[in-house]
Amino acid sequence: MMHKEKYDVNPQSRTTLGERLSSYYGNLRSMLLGGVLSGRRSTYQMEEESKDDTHLTSFRQEAEGPEEVVLKPKSIDLQRTINRAAHKTSEYEIPNLIVRRGQSFEISITFDGQFSEDNDSLVLTFVTGRRPLQSKGTVVPVTKERELKRGKWGYQITGVDERKVSIKICTGADAIVGKYQFFVDTVHIANDGEKKTSRYCHPDDVFILFNPWCQDDQVYLEDESSREEYVLKETGRIWMGTVGKFCVRPWNFAQFDDVCLMAALSIMEKSELGDPARGNPLLVVRSLSKIINNTERDGGVLVGNWSGKYDDGMAPYAWNGSTAILEEFLKKRKGVKFGQCWTFAAVATSVFRALGIPTRCVTNFRSAHDSDFSVQIDNFWTTDGKPRKAMNDTIWDFHVWNESWFKRNDLPDGYDGWQAFDPTPQECYEGVFTCGPSSVRALKEGNLYLGYDAKFLFAEVNGYCVNWTVNADGQMMPITANRNVVGKNISTKAVNTISRDDITSSYKYSHGTAEYNSAIERAEKFCGGSMIPDIAEKMSSDVEFGFVGTMEKTGDLDITLKMKNSCDETRIVDGYISAASVKYTAIVSNDLKDSNATTIIEPNTENSISLSLKTSEYINQIDPDSHVTIYVMAKVKETNQCFIRRKVFSIDLPNLELKADGTAVVGKAFDVVIKLTNPLSVPLTNAHINIEAPGMQKGGTLKIKKSIAPNEEIRETIQVKYRRPGRREVIACFYCKQICNVTGVIEVDVLPDTKS
């Protein structure tokens, strides 16, 4: 009968939790995509279907025809508490049934009459997507099986107690991830042999997620500790700073907060990823990562800003977690201001963990920005030793991207596992700001033909640096080349600890080894061959150079270039030292101070050039998220021997101490006391403290009204209130006009409210 194939995915008679949330945040598709889609793609609307094709395109809630129902479901118990615990989804604040695909769960159906397996049969149907079609996998009839097969759709009746029927359901390990409606078709055979049917639609949506615990799922991750870290862990650490001076940012991923799962599904809508593709982690990661960043071309969640001017939004360093960002995005339907690489990566981690894909943030120190796919990073100097900063390619002090774990069925064997991708808008590929996913193993081996965007990612960790001199006519001469400059201390949070895990060996072989040279040779073939220029041989290297720089806790900086003539002839050295305010992206904000001298060094003697910079000379001339970079060049006139260095100096950040005052109980406010001492020799002005935690009702912000004098200690109190119990990390950050990225963390045991 025709009506057996018809369901209504938008029944007017019910209002689910998902619909209420969608109503609160607005119509997801029309608001995120824009309503005018005609002429660009099929703009199917439910009300436009004709009588002839309803059985092919849409599914109605009620069976058509006269009411001849003998047996009809009276209620369905989805056993949310038991099933969510078994599927490790209990922490999600959305109260619906949330299951992981490829894994069974149990329900019970109570009928309005006695159920008989001899005369009654059931078909369970799960429906998802904008235009449900069984041919596309968005309408899934689940039939009764003698024995459930792992990772395959099917159900078993496990018990019948008169009107109550207990059922075990298994979803497919390749099921589309998202929000489903759940229908129950009952077929009753009457005494006269006539079949009579009924249809029941459960009033609440069911959510199906990726399942790293299922061996048949593409995101299967064998190690339990890794699954807990990369799927279930709500807070983490993101490494920043410079080589030799790391700075760690705690982050609240909060993937179980109600806003995160709704945001993940909303971003999926905005990505326009087709419904059948939403079960493929490769396509999900690639499509959604491009929507994490907001550009004029693509739109998206977070607006990038590296200018230091954040007056019309939130400074990137002011965020503590993803919840506030995603909530603002859903409410305002436009890009949230502002983010930088670590915020893009952190939001992506929240989104993909919410969907069940193991994901982590990865930091690459000295990260090359290769905009022309040459794998060559060029720096330029004038003939008298001054840096031509505006001409330089950039080597970021650090850059944060992501890795997600899944199988690569589109690649040859051996390239499963961690896949690198970058949601930060850097370069445009095929008209979209996106990068990856690319197999980490393929990057290590130099197999850059194994997409996506492997060339750019490879250059970030393997680019070689060439220094050039440029004369007044624009003619360039290469003076030094170094392969071992970028891709240092590649870091992520270690499993089950807050320490740093160095994963550099996952991305590259040790410099100079045969394996490293082979990987570089393979990669250069895909990049058009080696472009390293020939460097003129130096006549001699008889002057030993030494670079010494120290920054005091007060912020004062002293730089010395030491020169030792180890030969029996006099040497004349032109030396130049300059200090500049520079972003972590190696973009110069302004010049601060320089020192240059021509020094005569007698045989077997030493000499030096120095530069000193007081805190008061620079601290109010730079942005809080900038630092001081020192450029040094020295050239021996007689031999053309050159010495070049670029080094970053950043202020030692103070400790931000947190202490819980009282007992944390769900729904009740308690105090967090925050303490900080100003270590600098200048006052700290326009200071703020932000605080956030998983399950917190609302993050708090405190503006400190007065300036903080040198060596002065401040104590502030912020009230915190939780929505759910458990052990939680409270994360706070302090920032002001002079410094930022000052963070503190405290763990709190949140107790349930036994009185409510």
C-alpha positions in Angstrom: 0.0 0.0 0.0 1.3 3.4 -1.0 0.8 5.0 2.5 3.3 2.7 4.1 6.2 4.6 2.4 5.0 8.1 3.6 6.2 10.0 6.6 6.1 13.6 7.5 9.4 14.9 8.7 7.7 18.2 9.8 4.5 17.1 11.6 2.5 20.1 12.8 1.2 18.3 15.9 4.4 18.0 17.8 7.1 20.2 19.2 10.4 18.5 20.0 13.2 19.7 22.1 15.3 20.1 18.9 12.6 22.2 17.4 12.4 24.4 20.5 16.1 25.0 20.4 15.9 25.6 16.7 13.1 28.1 17.3 15.2 29.8 19.9 18.2 30.2 17.7 16.1 30.8 14.5 15.5 28.7 11.4 18.9 27.1 10.9 19.1 26.6 7.2 17.4 29.8 6.0 19.3 32.0 8.5 22.7 30.5 7.9 22.5 29.9 4.2 20.1 32.7 3.1 16.7 32.0 1.7 17.4 32.6 -2.0 18.8 29.3 -3.3 16.9 29.0 -6.6 19.0 28.8 -9.7 22.0 27.6 -7.7 20.8 24.3 -6.5 17.6 22.2 -6.1 15.3 24.1 -3.7 12.9 21.4 -2.9 10.2 22.4 -0.5 7.9 19.9 1.3 4.7 21.8 0.2 5.7 21.7 -3.5 5.5 17.9 -3.9 2.9 16.5 -6.2 0.6 13.6 -5.4 2.5 11.4 -7.8 5.9 11.7 -6.1 5.2 12.0 -2.4 6.1 8.3 -1.9 9.5 9.1 -3.4 10.4 12.2 -1.6 8.7 12.7 1.8 7.3 10.7 4.7 4.2 11.5 6.6 3.5 11.0 10.2 0.2 9.3 9.9 -0.9 6.5 7.6 -3.6 7.6 5.1 -6.9 6.0 4.9 -9.7 5.1 7.4 -8.8 4.4 11.0 -8.8 0.6 11.2 -6.1 0.3 13.9 -6.3 -2.8 16.1 -2.9 -2.4 17.7 -1.2 0.9 18.2 1.8 2.0 20.3 0.6 3.9 23.4 4.1 5.0 24.5 7.7 4.3 23.8 10.4 4.3 26.5 13.7 5.2 24.9 15.5 4.3 28.2 17.6 7.5 27.9 19.5 7.1 31.2 20.7 3.5 30.5 21.4 4.0 26.8 23.2 7.3 27.2 25.4 5.8 29.9 26.2 2.8 27.7 27.0 5.1 24.7 29.1 7.5 26.8 26.7 10.4 26.1 25.4 11.0 29.6 27.3 14.3 29.9 25.4 16.0 26.9 23.1 18.6 28.3 20.6 18.0 25.6 18.2 15.5 27.3 17.3 13.6 24.1 18.4 10.1 23.4 22.0 10.4 22.0 23.6 7.2 20.7 26.8 6.4 18.9 26.5 4.6 15.6 27.2 0.9 15.2 26.3 0.2 18.8 23.1 -1.3 20.1 20.6 0.2 22.5 17.4 -0.9 24.0 13.8 0.5 24.1 10.4 -0.7 25.2 7.1 -0.1 23.5 3.8 -0.3 25.3 0.8 -1.0 23.0 -2.9 -0.3 23.6 -3.6 -4.0 23.2 -1.8 -7.3 23.6 1.1 -7.9 21.3 1.6 -11.3 19.6 4.7 -12.1 17.6 2.6 -14.5 15.5 0.1 -11.9 14.4 1.9 -8.6 14.8 5.1 -7.2 13.2 7.0 -4.0 13.5 9.1 -1.9 11.2 11.2 0.8 12.9 12.1 3.7 10.7 14.7 6.4 11.3 14.4 9.5 9.2 16.8 12.4 8.8 17.8 15.2 6.4 16.0 17.9 4.5 14.6 15.7 1.8 14.4 12.1 3.2 15.0 9.4 0.6 15.6 5.7 1.2 17.9 5.7 -1.8 20.1 8.3 -0.1 20.2 6.5 3.3 18.2 9.3 4.9 15.2 7.0 5.4 16.3 3.8 7.2 13.7 1.0 7.7 15.0 -1.2 10.4 13.7 -4.8 10.1 13.7 -7.7 12.6 16.7 -9.9 12.5 17.3 -13.3 14.0 20.7 -12.2 15.2 22.0 -8.6 15.2 25.2 -8.1 13.2 27.8 -5.7 14.6 27.7 -2.3 12.9 24.6 -3.2 10.8 21.0 -1.8 11.1 18.6 -4.3 12.6 16.5 -5.0 15.7 15.6 -7.9 17.9 12.6 -8.5 20.2 14.1 -9.4 23.5 10.9 -9.9 25.5 7.1 -9.6 25.3 5.0 -9.0 28.4 1.4 -8.8 27.2 1.3 -5.2 26.0 5.0 -4.3 26.6 7.6 -5.3 24.0 11.3 -5.0 24.7 13.5 -4.3 21.7 17.2 -4.1 21.0 18.2 -1.9 18.1 21.6 -1.7 16.3 22.4 1.2 14.1 24.8 1.1 11.1 28.4 1.9 11.7 28.3 4.1 8.6 25.0 5.8 9.5 24.5 9.5 8.7 25.4 11.6 11.7 22.8 14.0 12.9 19.2 14.4 14.2 16.6 11.7 13.4 12.9 11.2 13.8 11.8 7.8 15.0 8.7 6.1 13.6 7.1 2.7 14.5 5.0 0.9 12.0 2.8 -1.8 13.4 1.2 -4.4 11.1 -1.5 -6.5 12.6 -3.0 -9.6 10.9 -6.7 -9.9 11.7 -8.6 -13.2 12.0 -9.8 -12.8 8.5 -6.2 -12.4 7.2 -6.5 -8.7 6.5 -3.4 -6.6 7.3 -4.1 -3.5 9.3 -1.4 -0.9 10.0 -0.7 2.0 12.3 2.2 4.5 12.5 3.6 6.2 15.6 6.1 9.1 15.6 8.0 9.6 18.8 7.8 13.2 19.9 11.5 13.6 20.6 14.4 13.5 18.2 17.1 10.9 18.4 20.7 12.0 17.8 23.2 9.6 16.2 27.0 10.4 16.5 30.3 9.0 15.3 31.5 6.1 17.5 35.3 5.8 18.2 34.4 2.7 20.4 33.0 0.8 17.3 35.5 -1.2 15.3 33.5 -0.8 12.2 33.3 3.0 12.4 35.8 5.0 10.4 36.7 6.9 13.5 37.5 3.9 15.6 40.3 4.5 18.1 41.7 1.4 19.8 43.2 2.9 23.0 40.6 3.7 25.7 42.8 6.4 27.3 43.0 8.2 23.9 39.3 7.9 23.4 38.7 9.5 26.8 41.2 12.3 26.0 40.2 13.2 22.5 36.4 12.6 22.6 35.3 12.9 26.3 37.7 15.4 27.8 36.0 18.8 28.2 39.0 20.9 28.9 42.5 20.9 27.5 45.8 22.8 26.9 47.0 24.7 23.9 50.7 25.5 23.5 51.8 28.9 22.4 54.9 31.1 22.8 58.3 30.5 21.2 60.9 27.8 21.0 62.5 27.6 24.4 59.8 29.7 26.1 56.5 27.9 25.9 53.2 29.5 27.1 50.2 27.2 27.7 46.6 28.3 27.3 44.0 26.2 29.2 40.8 25.9 27.1 37.2 25.0 27.8 36.1 22.8 24.8 32.7 22.2 26.5 31.6 19.8 23.8 28.8 18.5 26.1 27.2 22.0 26.7 23.9 22.1 24.9 25.0 24.9 22.6 27.9 22.9 21.2 26.0 20.0 19.7 23.4 22.3 18.3 26.2 24.5 16.9 27.9 21.5 15.3 24.7 20.5 13.5 24.1 24.2 12.5 27.6 24.5 11.0 26.9 21.2 9.1 23.8 22.9 7.6 25.8 26.0 6.7 28.5 23.9 5.0 25.9 22.6 2.6 27.4 19.1 3.0 24.9 16.7 1.4 23.0 14.5 3.8 24.5 11.2 2.6 28.0 12.6 3.1 27.4 13.3 6.7 28.4 9.9 7.8 31.9 10.3 6.3 34.4 11.8 8.7 36.7 13.0 6.0 34.0 15.0 4.3 32.6 16.2 7.5 35.9 17.5 8.7 36.8 19.2 5.4 33.4 20.8 5.0 33.0 22.0 8.6 36.5 23.3 9.1 36.1 25.8 6.3 33.0 27.2 8.2 34.9 27.6 11.4 36.5 30.7 9.9 34.5 33.6 8.7 35.6 35.4 5.6 33.8 37.8 3.2 33.9 34.9 0.7 32.7 32.0 2.9 31.1 33.3 6.0 31.5 31.2 9.1 31.8 31.1 12.9 34.8 33.2 13.9 36.3 36.3 12.3 40.1 36.4 12.2 41.9 39.5 13.3 45.7 39.9 13.8 45.7 43.7 13.7 45.8 44.3 17.5 42.6 46.5 17.1 39.7 44.7 18.7 37.4 47.5 19.9 34.3 46.2 18.0 34.6 42.7 19.4 36.4 40.4 21.8 40.2 40.2 21.6 41.3 36.7 20.6 43.3 36.3 23.9 40.2 37.2 26.0 38.3 33.9 25.2 38.6 31.0 27.7 36.5 28.5 25.8 34.3 27.7 22.9 30.9 27.9 24.5 30.6 31.7 24.4 31.8 31.8 20.8 29.3 29.2 19.5 26.4 30.7 21.5 27.0 34.1 20.1 27.3 32.6 16.6 24.0 30.8 16.9 22.2 33.9 18.3 23.5 36.5 15.9 23.9 34.4 12.8 27.1 36.1 11.8 30.8 35.7 12.4 31.9 36.3 16.0 34.7 38.8 16.6 37.6 37.9 16.9 39.8 34.9 16.7 43.4 33.8 15.9 44.8 30.4 15.1 44.5 28.8 18.5 40.8 29.9 18.8 40.0 28.5 15.4 41.6 25.2 16.3 39.9 25.2 19.7 36.4 25.8 18.3 37.0 23.1 15.7 38.0 20.7 18.5 34.8 21.4 20.4 32.7 20.9 17.3 34.2 17.6 16.2 34.4 16.1 19.7 30.7 17.0 20.0 30.0 14.9 16.9 32.2 12.1 18.2 35.3 12.5 16.1 38.6 12.2 18.1 40.2 15.6 17.7 43.1 17.5 19.2 44.9 20.8 18.9 48.5 20.7 17.6 51.0 23.5 17.8 53.9 23.9 15.4 56.7 26.2 16.6 58.5 28.2 13.9 55.7 27.5 11.5 56.5 28.6 7.9 53.8 30.4 5.9 54.3 29.2 2.3 51.9 31.2 0.1 53.4 30.2 -3.2 53.9 26.4 -2.7 57.7 26.7 -3.2 58.6 25.4 0.3 61.1 28.3 0.4 61.0 31.0 3.0 62.9 34.2 2.0 64.2 36.9 4.3 65.8 40.1 2.9 68.5 42.5 4.2 70.0 45.6 2.8 73.7 45.6 1.8 74.5 47.6 5.0 72.9 44.9 7.2 69.4 46.2 7.9 66.4 43.9 7.7 63.9 44.5 4.9 61.0 43.3 7.1 58.2 44.2 4.7 59.6 41.9 2.0 60.0 38.9 4.2 58.1 35.7 3.9 56.8 34.9 7.4 57.8 32.2 9.9 55.2 32.3 12.7 56.5 31.9 16.2 53.9 29.2 16.5 50.8 28.1 14.7 48.0 25.9 15.9 46.0 23.5 13.7 44.1 20.3 14.3 44.3 16.6 13.9 41.3 14.2 13.8 41.6 10.5 13.9 39.8 8.4 11.2 40.4 5.9 8.4 41.3 7.2 4.9 39.4 4.9 2.6 40.3 7.3 -0.3 44.0 6.7 0.1 46.3 3.6 -0.2 46.7 1.5 2.8 48.8 2.8 5.6 47.6 6.4 5.8 44.8 6.0 8.4 45.1 7.6 11.8 45.8 11.2 12.6 44.7 13.6 9.8 46.0 17.2 9.9 43.7 20.1 8.9 43.8 23.8 9.5 40.6 25.9 10.1 42.6 29.2 10.3 42.0 31.3 7.1 45.5 31.5 5.6 45.4 30.5 1.9 42.6 30.0 -0.5 42.2 26.6 -2.1 39.7 26.1 -4.9 37.9 29.3 -4.0 37.6 28.4 -0.3 39.8 29.1 2.8 40.4 25.6 3.8 43.3 23.3 4.4 43.3 19.5 4.8 42.7 16.9 6.0 46.0 15.5 5.1 47.5 12.2 6.4 50.2 13.0 8.9 52.1 10.0 7.7 51.9 11.2 4.1 53.4 14.5 5.3 56.2 12.7 7.0 57.0 10.6 4.0 56.8 13.6 1.6 54.0 12.0 -0.4 52.3 15.3 -1.1 50.0 14.0 -3.9 47.9 12.4 -1.2 45.5 15.2 -0.5 44.2 17.4 0.7 46.5 20.5 0.7 49.5 18.5 1.7 52.0 21.0 0.1 51.1 23.8 2.5 51.1 21.7 5.6 54.4 20.1 4.6 56.0 23.5 4.1 54.9 24.6 7.5 57.1 22.0 9.1 59.8 21.5 6.5 60.3 24.9 4.7 63.9 26.1 4.2 64.9 29.6 5.0 67.1 31.6 2.5 68.6 35.0 3.5 69.2 37.5 0.6 70.9 40.9 0.4 69.1 43.5 -1.8 70.9 46.4 -3.2 69.5 49.8 -4.2 68.7 48.6 -7.7 66.7 45.6 -6.4 69.3 43.0 -7.3 69.4 40.1 -4.9 72.1 37.8 -3.8 71.6 34.8 -1.5 73.9 34.7 1.4 72.7 31.8 3.6 70.3 28.9 3.4 69.2 26.7 6.2 66.8 23.7 6.0 66.7 23.1 9.8 64.8 26.3 10.9 61.1 25.6 10.9 58.9 22.8 12.3 60.2 22.7 15.9 58.7 21.2 19.1 55.4 20.2 17.5 53.2 19.8 20.5 49.9 18.6 21.8 48.4 17.9 25.2 49.6 14.5 26.5 46.9 11.9 27.3 45.7 11.9 30.9 48.0 14.7 32.0 48.4 18.4 31.5 52.0 18.1 30.2 53.2 18.7 26.7 53.6 15.8 24.3 56.2 16.4 21.6 55.0 14.8 18.4 57.6 16.3 16.0 58.7 12.7 15.0 55.2 12.1 13.6 55.6 14.9 11.1 59.2 14.6 10.1 62.3 12.4 10.4 65.3 13.7 12.3 67.2 16.3 10.3 70.0 14.9 8.2 69.0 11.3 8.3 68.6 9.2 5.1 64.9 9.0 5.7 64.6 12.7 6.1 66.5 13.4 2.9 64.4 10.9 1.0 61.2 12.5 2.2 62.5 15.9 1.2 63.5 14.6 -2.3 60.0 13.1 -2.8 58.3 16.3 -1.7 60.4 18.5 -3.9 59.3 16.6 -7.0 55.7 17.5 -6.2 56.6 21.1 -5.6 58.5 21.6 -8.9 61.9 20.6 -7.7 64.4 22.2 -5.4 64.7 26.0 -5.7 67.5 26.5 -3.2 69.9 29.0 -4.8 73.6 28.5 -5.0 75.3 30.3 -2.1 78.7 31.9 -2.9 81.4 30.2 -0.8 82.9 32.3 1.9 86.6 33.0 1.7 87.0 32.3 5.4 85.1 32.0 8.6 87.7 33.2 11.1 85.4 35.4 13.2 83.4 33.7 15.8 80.1 35.3 16.6 78.0 34.9 19.7 74.6 36.3 20.4 73.5 36.9 24.0 70.1 38.3 25.0 68.3 38.4 28.4 65.0 39.8 29.4 64.5 40.5 33.1 61.3 39.8 34.9 60.7 43.5 35.0 60.7 43.5 31.2 64.1 45.2 30.6 66.0 43.8 27.7 69.8 43.6 27.1 71.3 42.3 23.8 75.0 41.8 23.0 76.7 40.6 19.8 80.1 39.2 20.7 82.8 38.9 18.0 86.1 37.1 18.3 88.8 37.3 15.7 90.6 33.9 15.7 93.1 34.7 12.9 96.4 36.6 12.7 95.0 39.4 10.6 92.8 42.4 11.5 89.1 42.1 10.7 86.6 44.9 10.1 83.0 43.9 11.0 79.8 45.9 10.1 77.3 45.0 12.8 73.6 45.9 13.1 71.1 45.2 15.9 67.5 46.3 15.8 64.5 45.8 18.0 60.9 45.8 16.7 57.4 45.1 17.9 56.3 42.0 16.1 53.2 39.8 16.1 53.5 36.1 16.6 52.8 35.9 12.9 56.2 37.7 12.3 54.4 40.8 11.0 56.2 43.9 12.3 54.0 46.5 14.0 56.7 49.2 14.5 60.4 49.7 15.0 61.5 50.3 18.6 65.3 50.9 18.7 68.5 50.0 16.8 72.3 50.1 17.1 74.9 49.8 14.4 78.7 50.1 14.4 81.7 49.3 12.3 84.2 47.5 14.6 87.9 46.9 14.1 89.0 43.6 15.7 92.7 43.1 16.1 94.1 39.6 15.7 93.1 37.1 18.4 91.0 39.7 20.3 87.3 40.2 21.1 84.8 43.0 20.7 81.1 43.5 21.0 78.0 45.6 20.0 75.2 46.1 22.5 71.6 47.3 22.6 69.5 47.9 25.8 65.8 48.4 25.9 63.9 49.5 29.0 60.4 48.4 29.7 59.2 52.0 29.8 60.6 52.5 26.3 58.4 50.0 24.6 55.7 48.5 26.7 53.0 51.1 25.8 54.1 51.2 22.1 53.3 47.5 21.5 50.0 45.5 21.6 49.6 43.1 24.5 49.7 40.2 22.0 53.0 41.4 20.4 56.5 40.9 21.6 60.0 42.2 20.9 62.0 40.7 18.1 65.7 41.3 17.7 67.3 41.3 14.3 71.1 40.9 14.1 73.3 41.0 11.1 77.1 41.2 11.0 79.4 41.0 7.9 83.2 40.7 7.8 84.4 43.1 5.0 87.5 41.1 4.2 85.9 37.7 3.8 82.2 38.4 3.3 81.5 36.1 6.2 77.9 36.8 7.5 76.2 36.2 10.8 72.4 36.5 10.9 70.0 36.0 13.8 66.4 36.7 14.5 65.2 36.0 18.1 62.0 36.7 19.9 61.8 38.0 23.5 58.6 37.9 25.5 57.8 39.1 29.0 57.7 36.5 31.8 54.0 36.3 32.6 52.8 36.5 36.2 51.0 33.7 38.0 47.2 33.9 38.2 46.2 32.1 41.3 42.7 30.7 41.8 41.0 29.4 44.9 37.5 28.1 45.4 35.7 29.7 48.4 33.0 27.4 49.6 31.3 24.3 48.2 30.2 24.1 44.6 26.6 22.8 44.3 24.6 22.6 41.0 22.4 25.7 40.6 24.0 27.6 43.5 26.6 30.4 43.3 30.0 30.0 44.9 33.0 32.3 44.9 36.3 31.9 43.1 39.1 34.1 44.5 41.7 35.3 42.0 45.1 36.7 42.9 47.8 38.3 40.8 51.0 40.4 41.4 52.4 42.8 38.8 56.0 41.8 38.1 56.8 44.6 35.7 58.4 48.0 36.4 55.4 49.8 34.9 51.7 49.9 36.0 49.2 47.5 34.4 46.2 49.4 33.0 42.7 48.6 31.6 42.8 45.1 33.1 40.1 42.4 32.8 39.6 38.9 34.1 37.4 36.4 32.3 36.3 33.1 33.8 34.7 30.0 32.2 34.2 26.3 32.8 32.3 23.3 31.4 28.6 23.3 32.5 28.9 26.8 33.9 25.6 28.8 33.6 27.4 31.8 32.2 31.0 32.9 32.0 31.9 35.8 34.2 33.9 39.0 33.3 35.4 41.4 35.7 36.8 44.8 34.8 39.5 46.0 37.3 38.8 49.7 37.7 42.2 50.9 38.9 45.7 50.4 37.5 48.0 47.9 39.2 51.3 49.4 40.3 54.6 47.5 40.1 54.8 44.7 42.6 51.2 45.4 43.7 49.0 42.4 44.5 45.3 42.3 43.6 42.6 40.0 44.9 39.3 39.7 43.1 36.2 37.5 43.6 34.0 36.2 40.8 30.8 34.2 41.4 30.3 30.9 39.5 27.2 28.8 39.1 27.0 25.3 37.5 24.3 23.4 35.6 25.6 19.9 36.1 27.7 18.0 38.7 31.1 16.4 38.4 34.8 17.3 38.6 35.3 20.5 36.6 38.2 22.8 35.7 37.6 26.5 36.2 39.6 28.5 33.8 40.5 32.2 34.2 42.5 34.6 32.1 43.8 38.1 32.8 44.7 40.7 30.2 45.4 44.4 30.1 46.9 47.0 27.8 50.5 45.8 28.5 50.2 41.9 28.7 47.8 39.1 27.9 47.5 35.3 28.0 47.9 35.2 31.8 45.9 32.2 32.8 45.0 30.1 35.9 43.1 26.9 36.5 41.6 25.2 39.5 39.7 21.9 39.8 36.3 22.0 41.5 34.1 19.1 42.6 30.5 20.2 41.8 28.0 18.4 43.9 24.4 17.6 42.9 21.7 19.6 44.5 20.0 17.0 46.7 17.3 19.3 47.8 15.8 19.9 44.4 
